[in-house]
Amino acid sequence: MVEPNDGELTADFSRHMIAGYERGRSEAGYNATYFRSMLAEIGPVATAKKLLASPTVSDGFASLWERGRLDLTVEALVLDPRFETLFDLDELNIARRRLEQFDYSA
């Protein structure tokens, strides 16, 4: 198996972030406009890192939890084994802890 380089991995992560936004809108009725603007302004990895650096879960996380769709959160995507190398151990632990607090195992 060929390992993707950082540029390919980041592009793949970006596609998955946008797909998660679209699925949240179509499947859960959640239009994450602030999230979408963050993606456009600072990019997918920086958006994920910014959300993880916050001391509390985002409004989007809470909205997706209310809809029973934690699978669509940034935290769940960050823990996808394909993308773990884009994040440091602290960020991965934050994502895991947040999901576990809401009884979701990634």
Phi and psi restraints in degrees (range 20) as a CNS / XPLOR table:
assign (resid 1 and name C) (resid 2 and name N)
       (resid 2 and name CA) (resid 2 and name C) 1.0 -88.9 20.0 2
assign (resid 2 and name N) (resid 2 and name CA)
       (resid 2 and name C) (resid 3 and name N) 1.0 128.0 20.0 2
assign (resid 2 and name C) (resid 3 and name N)
       (resid 3 and name CA) (resid 3 and name C) 1.0 -77.9 20.0 2
assign (resid 3 and name N) (resid 3 and name CA)
       (resid 3 and name C) (resid 4 and name N) 1.0 132.6 20.0 2
assign (resid 3 and name C) (resid 4 and name N)
       (resid 4 and name CA) (resid 4 and name C) 1.0 -70.6 20.0 2
assign (resid 4 and name N) (resid 4 and name CA)
       (resid 4 and name C) (resid 5 and name N) 1.0 147.5 20.0 2
assign (resid 4 and name C) (resid 5 and name N)
       (resid 5 and name CA) (resid 5 and name C) 1.0 -78.5 20.0 2
assign (resid 5 and name N) (resid 5 and name CA)
       (resid 5 and name C) (resid 6 and name N) 1.0 172.2 20.0 2
assign (resid 5 and name C) (resid 6 and name N)
       (resid 6 and name CA) (resid 6 and name C) 1.0 -57.9 20.0 2
assign (resid 6 and name N) (resid 6 and name CA)
       (resid 6 and name C) (resid 7 and name N) 1.0 -38.5 20.0 2
assign (resid 6 and name C) (resid 7 and name N)
       (resid 7 and name CA) (resid 7 and name C) 1.0 -65.3 20.0 2
assign (resid 7 and name N) (resid 7 and name CA)
       (resid 7 and name C) (resid 8 and name N) 1.0 -43.0 20.0 2
assign (resid 7 and name C) (resid 8 and name N)
       (resid 8 and name CA) (resid 8 and name C) 1.0 -66.3 20.0 2
assign (resid 8 and name N) (resid 8 and name CA)
       (resid 8 and name C) (resid 9 and name N) 1.0 -40.8 20.0 2
assign (resid 8 and name C) (resid 9 and name N)
       (resid 9 and name CA) (resid 9 and name C) 1.0 -64.9 20.0 2
assign (resid 9 and name N) (resid 9 and name CA)
       (resid 9 and name C) (resid 10 and name N) 1.0 -43.4 20.0 2
assign (resid 9 and name C) (resid 10 and name N)
       (resid 10 and name CA) (resid 10 and name C) 1.0 -64.0 20.0 2
assign (resid 10 and name N) (resid 10 and name CA)
       (resid 10 and name C) (resid 11 and name N) 1.0 -40.6 20.0 2
assign (resid 10 and name C) (resid 11 and name N)
       (resid 11 and name CA) (resid 11 and name C) 1.0 -65.0 20.0 2
assign (resid 11 and name N) (resid 11 and name CA)
       (resid 11 and name C) (resid 12 and name N) 1.0 -39.7 20.0 2
assign (resid 11 and name C) (resid 12 and name N)
       (resid 12 and name CA) (resid 12 and name C) 1.0 -66.3 20.0 2
assign (resid 12 and name N) (resid 12 and name CA)
       (resid 12 and name C) (resid 13 and name N) 1.0 -41.9 20.0 2
assign (resid 12 and name C) (resid 13 and name N)
       (resid 13 and name CA) (resid 13 and name C) 1.0 -60.5 20.0 2
assign (resid 13 and name N) (resid 13 and name CA)
       (resid 13 and name C) (resid 14 and name N) 1.0 -42.9 20.0 2
assign (resid 13 and name C) (resid 14 and name N)
       (resid 14 and name CA) (resid 14 and name C) 1.0 -59.1 20.0 2
assign (resid 14 and name N) (resid 14 and name CA)
       (resid 14 and name C) (resid 15 and name N) 1.0 -44.9 20.0 2
assign (resid 14 and name C) (resid 15 and name N)
       (resid 15 and name CA) (resid 15 and name C) 1.0 -61.0 20.0 2
assign (resid 15 and name N) (resid 15 and name CA)
       (resid 15 and name C) (resid 16 and name N) 1.0 -40.1 20.0 2
assign (resid 15 and name C) (resid 16 and name N)
       (resid 16 and name CA) (resid 16 and name C) 1.0 -70.4 20.0 2
assign (resid 16 and name N) (resid 16 and name CA)
       (resid 16 and name C) (resid 17 and name N) 1.0 -35.2 20.0 2
assign (resid 16 and name C) (resid 17 and name N)
       (resid 17 and name CA) (resid 17 and name C) 1.0 -63.8 20.0 2
assign (resid 17 and name N) (resid 17 and name CA)
       (resid 17 and name C) (resid 18 and name N) 1.0 -45.2 20.0 2
assign (resid 17 and name C) (resid 18 and name N)
       (resid 18 and name CA) (resid 18 and name C) 1.0 -67.2 20.0 2
assign (resid 18 and name N) (resid 18 and name CA)
       (resid 18 and name C) (resid 19 and name N) 1.0 -39.7 20.0 2
assign (resid 18 and name C) (resid 19 and name N)
       (resid 19 and name CA) (resid 19 and name C) 1.0 -63.3 20.0 2
assign (resid 19 and name N) (resid 19 and name CA)
       (resid 19 and name C) (resid 20 and name N) 1.0 -38.3 20.0 2
assign (resid 19 and name C) (resid 20 and name N)
       (resid 20 and name CA) (resid 20 and name C) 1.0 -63.8 20.0 2
assign (resid 20 and name N) (resid 20 and name CA)
       (resid 20 and name C) (resid 21 and name N) 1.0 -40.9 20.0 2
assign (resid 20 and name C) (resid 21 and name N)
       (resid 21 and name CA) (resid 21 and name C) 1.0 -60.4 20.0 2
assign (resid 21 and name N) (resid 21 and name CA)
       (resid 21 and name C) (resid 22 and name N) 1.0 -48.0 20.0 2
assign (resid 21 and name C) (resid 22 and name N)
       (resid 22 and name CA) (resid 22 and name C) 1.0 -63.2 20.0 2
assign (resid 22 and name N) (resid 22 and name CA)
       (resid 22 and name C) (resid 23 and name N) 1.0 -41.3 20.0 2
assign (resid 22 and name C) (resid 23 and name N)
       (resid 23 and name CA) (resid 23 and name C) 1.0 -66.7 20.0 2
assign (resid 23 and name N) (resid 23 and name CA)
       (resid 23 and name C) (resid 24 and name N) 1.0 -38.0 20.0 2
assign (resid 23 and name C) (resid 24 and name N)
       (resid 24 and name CA) (resid 24 and name C) 1.0 -60.4 20.0 2
assign (resid 24 and name N) (resid 24 and name CA)
       (resid 24 and name C) (resid 25 and name N) 1.0 -40.0 20.0 2
assign (resid 24 and name C) (resid 25 and name N)
       (resid 25 and name CA) (resid 25 and name C) 1.0 -70.9 20.0 2
assign (resid 25 and name N) (resid 25 and name CA)
       (resid 25 and name C) (resid 26 and name N) 1.0 -47.0 20.0 2
assign (resid 25 and name C) (resid 26 and name N)
       (resid 26 and name CA) (resid 26 and name C) 1.0 -81.4 20.0 2
assign (resid 26 and name N) (resid 26 and name CA)
       (resid 26 and name C) (resid 27 and name N) 1.0 -37.7 20.0 2
assign (resid 26 and name C) (resid 27 and name N)
       (resid 27 and name CA) (resid 27 and name C) 1.0 -93.3 20.0 2
assign (resid 27 and name N) (resid 27 and name CA)
       (resid 27 and name C) (resid 28 and name N) 1.0 -29.7 20.0 2
assign (resid 27 and name C) (resid 28 and name N)
       (resid 28 and name CA) (resid 28 and name C) 1.0 -115.9 20.0 2
assign (resid 28 and name N) (resid 28 and name CA)
       (resid 28 and name C) (resid 29 and name N) 1.0 -2.1 20.0 2
assign (resid 28 and name C) (resid 29 and name N)
       (resid 29 and name CA) (resid 29 and name C) 1.0 67.0 20.0 2
assign (resid 29 and name N) (resid 29 and name CA)
       (resid 29 and name C) (resid 30 and name N) 1.0 28.3 20.0 2
assign (resid 29 and name C) (resid 30 and name N)
       (resid 30 and name CA) (resid 30 and name C) 1.0 -114.4 20.0 2
assign (resid 30 and name N) (resid 30 and name CA)
       (resid 30 and name C) (resid 31 and name N) 1.0 115.8 20.0 2
assign (resid 30 and name C) (resid 31 and name N)
       (resid 31 and name CA) (resid 31 and name C) 1.0 -99.5 20.0 2
assign (resid 31 and name N) (resid 31 and name CA)
       (resid 31 and name C) (resid 32 and name N) 1.0 99.4 20.0 2
assign (resid 31 and name C) (resid 32 and name N)
       (resid 32 and name CA) (resid 32 and name C) 1.0 -87.4 20.0 2
assign (resid 32 and name N) (resid 32 and name CA)
       (resid 32 and name C) (resid 33 and name N) 1.0 73.6 20.0 2
assign (resid 32 and name C) (resid 33 and name N)
       (resid 33 and name CA) (resid 33 and name C) 1.0 -65.5 20.0 2
assign (resid 33 and name N) (resid 33 and name CA)
       (resid 33 and name C) (resid 34 and name N) 1.0 -40.8 20.0 2
assign (resid 33 and name C) (resid 34 and name N)
       (resid 34 and name CA) (resid 34 and name C) 1.0 -64.4 20.0 2
assign (resid 34 and name N) (resid 34 and name CA)
       (resid 34 and name C) (resid 35 and name N) 1.0 -42.1 20.0 2
assign (resid 34 and name C) (resid 35 and name N)
       (resid 35 and name CA) (resid 35 and name C) 1.0 -59.7 20.0 2
assign (resid 35 and name N) (resid 35 and name CA)
       (resid 35 and name C) (resid 36 and name N) 1.0 -45.9 20.0 2
assign (resid 35 and name C) (resid 36 and name N)
       (resid 36 and name CA) (resid 36 and name C) 1.0 -62.3 20.0 2
assign (resid 36 and name N) (resid 36 and name CA)
       (resid 36 and name C) (resid 37 and name N) 1.0 -39.9 20.0 2
assign (resid 36 and name C) (resid 37 and name N)
       (resid 37 and name CA) (resid 37 and name C) 1.0 -69.2 20.0 2
assign (resid 37 and name N) (resid 37 and name CA)
       (resid 37 and name C) (resid 38 and name N) 1.0 -35.6 20.0 2
assign (resid 37 and name C) (resid 38 and name N)
       (resid 38 and name CA) (resid 38 and name C) 1.0 -62.6 20.0 2
assign (resid 38 and name N) (resid 38 and name CA)
       (resid 38 and name C) (resid 39 and name N) 1.0 -42.7 20.0 2
assign (resid 38 and name C) (resid 39 and name N)
       (resid 39 and name CA) (resid 39 and name C) 1.0 -57.7 20.0 2
assign (resid 39 and name N) (resid 39 and name CA)
       (resid 39 and name C) (resid 40 and name N) 1.0 -44.5 20.0 2
assign (resid 39 and name C) (resid 40 and name N)
       (resid 40 and name CA) (resid 40 and name C) 1.0 -68.8 20.0 2
assign (resid 40 and name N) (resid 40 and name CA)
       (resid 40 and name C) (resid 41 and name N) 1.0 -37.5 20.0 2
assign (resid 40 and name C) (resid 41 and name N)
       (resid 41 and name CA) (resid 41 and name C) 1.0 -79.8 20.0 2
assign (resid 41 and name N) (resid 41 and name CA)
       (resid 41 and name C) (resid 42 and name N) 1.0 -44.8 20.0 2
assign (resid 41 and name C) (resid 42 and name N)
       (resid 42 and name CA) (resid 42 and name C) 1.0 -119.4 20.0 2
assign (resid 42 and name N) (resid 42 and name CA)
       (resid 42 and name C) (resid 43 and name N) 1.0 -6.2 20.0 2
assign (resid 42 and name C) (resid 43 and name N)
       (resid 43 and name CA) (resid 43 and name C) 1.0 92.5 20.0 2
assign (resid 43 and name N) (resid 43 and name CA)
       (resid 43 and name C) (resid 44 and name N) 1.0 165.8 20.0 2
assign (resid 43 and name C) (resid 44 and name N)
       (resid 44 and name CA) (resid 44 and name C) 1.0 -68.8 20.0 2
assign (resid 44 and name N) (resid 44 and name CA)
       (resid 44 and name C) (resid 45 and name N) 1.0 -45.6 20.0 2
assign (resid 44 and name C) (resid 45 and name N)
       (resid 45 and name CA) (resid 45 and name C) 1.0 -68.1 20.0 2
assign (resid 45 and name N) (resid 45 and name CA)
       (resid 45 and name C) (resid 46 and name N) 1.0 -44.0 20.0 2
assign (resid 45 and name C) (resid 46 and name N)
       (resid 46 and name CA) (resid 46 and name C) 1.0 -63.6 20.0 2
assign (resid 46 and name N) (resid 46 and name CA)
       (resid 46 and name C) (resid 47 and name N) 1.0 -36.6 20.0 2
assign (resid 46 and name C) (resid 47 and name N)
       (resid 47 and name CA) (resid 47 and name C) 1.0 -62.0 20.0 2
assign (resid 47 and name N) (resid 47 and name CA)
       (resid 47 and name C) (resid 48 and name N) 1.0 -48.2 20.0 2
assign (resid 47 and name C) (resid 48 and name N)
       (resid 48 and name CA) (resid 48 and name C) 1.0 -60.9 20.0 2
assign (resid 48 and name N) (resid 48 and name CA)
       (resid 48 and name C) (resid 49 and name N) 1.0 -44.6 20.0 2
assign (resid 48 and name C) (resid 49 and name N)
       (resid 49 and name CA) (resid 49 and name C) 1.0 -63.8 20.0 2
assign (resid 49 and name N) (resid 49 and name CA)
       (resid 49 and name C) (resid 50 and name N) 1.0 -39.1 20.0 2
assign (resid 49 and name C) (resid 50 and name N)
       (resid 50 and name CA) (resid 50 and name C) 1.0 -65.0 20.0 2
assign (resid 50 and name N) (resid 50 and name CA)
       (resid 50 and name C) (resid 51 and name N) 1.0 -43.7 20.0 2
assign (resid 50 and name C) (resid 51 and name N)
       (resid 51 and name CA) (resid 51 and name C) 1.0 -65.0 20.0 2
assign (resid 51 and name N) (resid 51 and name CA)
       (resid 51 and name C) (resid 52 and name N) 1.0 -39.0 20.0 2
assign (resid 51 and name C) (resid 52 and name N)
       (resid 52 and name CA) (resid 52 and name C) 1.0 -70.0 20.0 2
assign (resid 52 and name N) (resid 52 and name CA)
       (resid 52 and name C) (resid 53 and name N) 1.0 -28.9 20.0 2
assign (resid 52 and name C) (resid 53 and name N)
       (resid 53 and name CA) (resid 53 and name C) 1.0 -75.0 20.0 2
assign (resid 53 and name N) (resid 53 and name CA)
       (resid 53 and name C) (resid 54 and name N) 1.0 -15.9 20.0 2
assign (resid 53 and name C) (resid 54 and name N)
       (resid 54 and name CA) (resid 54 and name C) 1.0 -68.1 20.0 2
assign (resid 54 and name N) (resid 54 and name CA)
       (resid 54 and name C) (resid 55 and name N) 1.0 142.3 20.0 2
assign (resid 54 and name C) (resid 55 and name N)
       (resid 55 and name CA) (resid 55 and name C) 1.0 -69.4 20.0 2
assign (resid 55 and name N) (resid 55 and name CA)
       (resid 55 and name C) (resid 56 and name N) 1.0 -15.8 20.0 2
assign (resid 55 and name C) (resid 56 and name N)
       (resid 56 and name CA) (resid 56 and name C) 1.0 -130.4 20.0 2
assign (resid 56 and name N) (resid 56 and name CA)
       (resid 56 and name C) (resid 57 and name N) 1.0 165.9 20.0 2
assign (resid 56 and name C) (resid 57 and name N)
       (resid 57 and name CA) (resid 57 and name C) 1.0 -66.9 20.0 2
assign (resid 57 and name N) (resid 57 and name CA)
       (resid 57 and name C) (resid 58 and name N) 1.0 153.1 20.0 2
assign (resid 57 and name C) (resid 58 and name N)
       (resid 58 and name CA) (resid 58 and name C) 1.0 -75.3 20.0 2
assign (resid 58 and name N) (resid 58 and name CA)
       (resid 58 and name C) (resid 59 and name N) 1.0 164.2 20.0 2
assign (resid 58 and name C) (resid 59 and name N)
       (resid 59 and name CA) (resid 59 and name C) 1.0 -59.9 20.0 2
assign (resid 59 and name N) (resid 59 and name CA)
       (resid 59 and name C) (resid 60 and name N) 1.0 -36.7 20.0 2
assign (resid 59 and name C) (resid 60 and name N)
       (resid 60 and name CA) (resid 60 and name C) 1.0 -63.6 20.0 2
assign (resid 60 and name N) (resid 60 and name CA)
       (resid 60 and name C) (resid 61 and name N) 1.0 -42.2 20.0 2
assign (resid 60 and name C) (resid 61 and name N)
       (resid 61 and name CA) (resid 61 and name C) 1.0 -58.7 20.0 2
assign (resid 61 and name N) (resid 61 and name CA)
       (resid 61 and name C) (resid 62 and name N) 1.0 -48.6 20.0 2
assign (resid 61 and name C) (resid 62 and name N)
       (resid 62 and name CA) (resid 62 and name C) 1.0 -61.3 20.0 2
assign (resid 62 and name N) (resid 62 and name CA)
       (resid 62 and name C) (resid 63 and name N) 1.0 -42.3 20.0 2
assign (resid 62 and name C) (resid 63 and name N)
       (resid 63 and name CA) (resid 63 and name C) 1.0 -64.4 20.0 2
assign (resid 63 and name N) (resid 63 and name CA)
       (resid 63 and name C) (resid 64 and name N) 1.0 -40.6 20.0 2
assign (resid 63 and name C) (resid 64 and name N)
       (resid 64 and name CA) (resid 64 and name C) 1.0 -69.8 20.0 2
assign (resid 64 and name N) (resid 64 and name CA)
       (resid 64 and name C) (resid 65 and name N) 1.0 -35.6 20.0 2
assign (resid 64 and name C) (resid 65 and name N)
       (resid 65 and name CA) (resid 65 and name C) 1.0 -61.5 20.0 2
assign (resid 65 and name N) (resid 65 and name CA)
       (resid 65 and name C) (resid 66 and name N) 1.0 -45.2 20.0 2
assign (resid 65 and name C) (resid 66 and name N)
       (resid 66 and name CA) (resid 66 and name C) 1.0 -58.9 20.0 2
assign (resid 66 and name N) (resid 66 and name CA)
       (resid 66 and name C) (resid 67 and name N) 1.0 -29.2 20.0 2
assign (resid 66 and name C) (resid 67 and name N)
       (resid 67 and name CA) (resid 67 and name C) 1.0 -93.0 20.0 2
assign (resid 67 and name N) (resid 67 and name CA)
       (resid 67 and name C) (resid 68 and name N) 1.0 2.2 20.0 2
assign (resid 67 and name C) (resid 68 and name N)
       (resid 68 and name CA) (resid 68 and name C) 1.0 69.7 20.0 2
assign (resid 68 and name N) (resid 68 and name CA)
       (resid 68 and name C) (resid 69 and name N) 1.0 31.8 20.0 2
assign (resid 68 and name C) (resid 69 and name N)
       (resid 69 and name CA) (resid 69 and name C) 1.0 -127.9 20.0 2
assign (resid 69 and name N) (resid 69 and name CA)
       (resid 69 and name C) (resid 70 and name N) 1.0 49.7 20.0 2
assign (resid 69 and name C) (resid 70 and name N)
       (resid 70 and name CA) (resid 70 and name C) 1.0 -64.0 20.0 2
assign (resid 70 and name N) (resid 70 and name CA)
       (resid 70 and name C) (resid 71 and name N) 1.0 -17.0 20.0 2
assign (resid 70 and name C) (resid 71 and name N)
       (resid 71 and name CA) (resid 71 and name C) 1.0 -63.1 20.0 2
assign (resid 71 and name N) (resid 71 and name CA)
       (resid 71 and name C) (resid 72 and name N) 1.0 -18.6 20.0 2
assign (resid 71 and name C) (resid 72 and name N)
       (resid 72 and name CA) (resid 72 and name C) 1.0 -96.5 20.0 2
assign (resid 72 and name N) (resid 72 and name CA)
       (resid 72 and name C) (resid 73 and name N) 1.0 4.0 20.0 2
assign (resid 72 and name C) (resid 73 and name N)
       (resid 73 and name CA) (resid 73 and name C) 1.0 -78.0 20.0 2
assign (resid 73 and name N) (resid 73 and name CA)
       (resid 73 and name C) (resid 74 and name N) 1.0 157.7 20.0 2
assign (resid 73 and name C) (resid 74 and name N)
       (resid 74 and name CA) (resid 74 and name C) 1.0 -59.3 20.0 2
assign (resid 74 and name N) (resid 74 and name CA)
       (resid 74 and name C) (resid 75 and name N) 1.0 -39.0 20.0 2
assign (resid 74 and name C) (resid 75 and name N)
       (resid 75 and name CA) (resid 75 and name C) 1.0 -58.2 20.0 2
assign (resid 75 and name N) (resid 75 and name CA)
       (resid 75 and name C) (resid 76 and name N) 1.0 -42.8 20.0 2
assign (resid 75 and name C) (resid 76 and name N)
       (resid 76 and name CA) (resid 76 and name C) 1.0 -65.3 20.0 2
assign (resid 76 and name N) (resid 76 and name CA)
       (resid 76 and name C) (resid 77 and name N) 1.0 -40.4 20.0 2
assign (resid 76 and name C) (resid 77 and name N)
       (resid 77 and name CA) (resid 77 and name C) 1.0 -67.8 20.0 2
assign (resid 77 and name N) (resid 77 and name CA)
       (resid 77 and name C) (resid 78 and name N) 1.0 -40.1 20.0 2
assign (resid 77 and name C) (resid 78 and name N)
       (resid 78 and name CA) (resid 78 and name C) 1.0 -58.6 20.0 2
assign (resid 78 and name N) (resid 78 and name CA)
       (resid 78 and name C) (resid 79 and name N) 1.0 -35.1 20.0 2
assign (resid 78 and name C) (resid 79 and name N)
       (resid 79 and name CA) (resid 79 and name C) 1.0 -83.7 20.0 2
assign (resid 79 and name N) (resid 79 and name CA)
       (resid 79 and name C) (resid 80 and name N) 1.0 -3.2 20.0 2
assign (resid 79 and name C) (resid 80 and name N)
       (resid 80 and name CA) (resid 80 and name C) 1.0 -62.3 20.0 2
assign (resid 80 and name N) (resid 80 and name CA)
       (resid 80 and name C) (resid 81 and name N) 1.0 125.1 20.0 2
assign (resid 80 and name C) (resid 81 and name N)
       (resid 81 and name CA) (resid 81 and name C) 1.0 -53.4 20.0 2
assign (resid 81 and name N) (resid 81 and name CA)
       (resid 81 and name C) (resid 82 and name N) 1.0 -26.5 20.0 2
assign (resid 81 and name C) (resid 82 and name N)
       (resid 82 and name CA) (resid 82 and name C) 1.0 -65.0 20.0 2
assign (resid 82 and name N) (resid 82 and name CA)
       (resid 82 and name C) (resid 83 and name N) 1.0 -27.1 20.0 2
assign (resid 82 and name C) (resid 83 and name N)
       (resid 83 and name CA) (resid 83 and name C) 1.0 -113.8 20.0 2
assign (resid 83 and name N) (resid 83 and name CA)
       (resid 83 and name C) (resid 84 and name N) 1.0 -2.3 20.0 2
assign (resid 83 and name C) (resid 84 and name N)
       (resid 84 and name CA) (resid 84 and name C) 1.0 -55.7 20.0 2
assign (resid 84 and name N) (resid 84 and name CA)
       (resid 84 and name C) (resid 85 and name N) 1.0 -32.3 20.0 2
assign (resid 84 and name C) (resid 85 and name N)
       (resid 85 and name CA) (resid 85 and name C) 1.0 -69.8 20.0 2
assign (resid 85 and name N) (resid 85 and name CA)
       (resid 85 and name C) (resid 86 and name N) 1.0 -12.4 20.0 2
assign (resid 85 and name C) (resid 86 and name N)
       (resid 86 and name CA) (resid 86 and name C) 1.0 -78.5 20.0 2
assign (resid 86 and name N) (resid 86 and name CA)
       (resid 86 and name C) (resid 87 and name N) 1.0 -9.2 20.0 2
assign (resid 86 and name C) (resid 87 and name N)
       (resid 87 and name CA) (resid 87 and name C) 1.0 -128.7 20.0 2
assign (resid 87 and name N) (resid 87 and name CA)
       (resid 87 and name C) (resid 88 and name N) 1.0 153.3 20.0 2
assign (resid 87 and name C) (resid 88 and name N)
       (resid 88 and name CA) (resid 88 and name C) 1.0 -85.5 20.0 2
assign (resid 88 and name N) (resid 88 and name CA)
       (resid 88 and name C) (resid 89 and name N) 1.0 171.3 20.0 2
assign (resid 88 and name C) (resid 89 and name N)
       (resid 89 and name CA) (resid 89 and name C) 1.0 -59.9 20.0 2
assign (resid 89 and name N) (resid 89 and name CA)
       (resid 89 and name C) (resid 90 and name N) 1.0 -40.0 20.0 2
assign (resid 89 and name C) (resid 90 and name N)
       (resid 90 and name CA) (resid 90 and name C) 1.0 -60.9 20.0 2
assign (resid 90 and name N) (resid 90 and name CA)
       (resid 90 and name C) (resid 91 and name N) 1.0 -44.0 20.0 2
assign (resid 90 and name C) (resid 91 and name N)
       (resid 91 and name CA) (resid 91 and name C) 1.0 -64.5 20.0 2
assign (resid 91 and name N) (resid 91 and name CA)
       (resid 91 and name C) (resid 92 and name N) 1.0 -41.0 20.0 2
assign (resid 91 and name C) (resid 92 and name N)
       (resid 92 and name CA) (resid 92 and name C) 1.0 -63.7 20.0 2
assign (resid 92 and name N) (resid 92 and name CA)
       (resid 92 and name C) (resid 93 and name N) 1.0 -40.8 20.0 2
assign (resid 92 and name C) (resid 93 and name N)
       (resid 93 and name CA) (resid 93 and name C) 1.0 -65.7 20.0 2
assign (resid 93 and name N) (resid 93 and name CA)
       (resid 93 and name C) (resid 94 and name N) 1.0 -39.3 20.0 2
assign (resid 93 and name C) (resid 94 and name N)
       (resid 94 and name CA) (resid 94 and name C) 1.0 -61.7 20.0 2
assign (resid 94 and name N) (resid 94 and name CA)
       (resid 94 and name C) (resid 95 and name N) 1.0 -47.3 20.0 2
assign (resid 94 and name C) (resid 95 and name N)
       (resid 95 and name CA) (resid 95 and name C) 1.0 -60.4 20.0 2
assign (resid 95 and name N) (resid 95 and name CA)
       (resid 95 and name C) (resid 96 and name N) 1.0 -45.7 20.0 2
assign (resid 95 and name C) (resid 96 and name N)
       (resid 96 and name CA) (resid 96 and name C) 1.0 -63.2 20.0 2
assign (resid 96 and name N) (resid 96 and name CA)
       (resid 96 and name C) (resid 97 and name N) 1.0 -44.3 20.0 2
assign (resid 96 and name C) (resid 97 and name N)
       (resid 97 and name CA) (resid 97 and name C) 1.0 -63.9 20.0 2
assign (resid 97 and name N) (resid 97 and name CA)
       (resid 97 and name C) (resid 98 and name N) 1.0 -43.6 20.0 2
assign (resid 97 and name C) (resid 98 and name N)
       (resid 98 and name CA) (resid 98 and name C) 1.0 -60.6 20.0 2
assign (resid 98 and name N) (resid 98 and name CA)
       (resid 98 and name C) (resid 99 and name N) 1.0 -45.2 20.0 2
assign (resid 98 and name C) (resid 99 and name N)
       (resid 99 and name CA) (resid 99 and name C) 1.0 -66.4 20.0 2
assign (resid 99 and name N) (resid 99 and name CA)
       (resid 99 and name C) (resid 100 and name N) 1.0 -40.9 20.0 2
assign (resid 99 and name C) (resid 100 and name N)
       (resid 100 and name CA) (resid 100 and name C) 1.0 -63.5 20.0 2
assign (resid 100 and name N) (resid 100 and name CA)
       (resid 100 and name C) (resid 101 and name N) 1.0 -35.1 20.0 2
assign (resid 100 and name C) (resid 101 and name N)
       (resid 101 and name CA) (resid 101 and name C) 1.0 -60.3 20.0 2
assign (resid 101 and name N) (resid 101 and name CA)
       (resid 101 and name C) (resid 102 and name N) 1.0 -25.2 20.0 2
assign (resid 101 and name C) (resid 102 and name N)
       (resid 102 and name CA) (resid 102 and name C) 1.0 -108.7 20.0 2
assign (resid 102 and name N) (resid 102 and name CA)
       (resid 102 and name C) (resid 103 and name N) 1.0 24.2 20.0 2
assign (resid 102 and name C) (resid 103 and name N)
       (resid 103 and name CA) (resid 103 and name C) 1.0 57.6 20.0 2
assign (resid 103 and name N) (resid 103 and name CA)
       (resid 103 and name C) (resid 104 and name N) 1.0 38.3 20.0 2
assign (resid 103 and name C) (resid 104 and name N)
       (resid 104 and name CA) (resid 104 and name C) 1.0 -119.6 20.0 2
assign (resid 104 and name N) (resid 104 and name CA)
       (resid 104 and name C) (resid 105 and name N) 1.0 127.2 20.0 2
assign (resid 104 and name C) (resid 105 and name N)
       (resid 105 and name CA) (resid 105 and name C) 1.0 -108.6 20.0 2
assign (resid 105 and name N) (resid 105 and name CA)
       (resid 105 and name C) (resid 106 and name N) 1.0 125.6 20.0 2
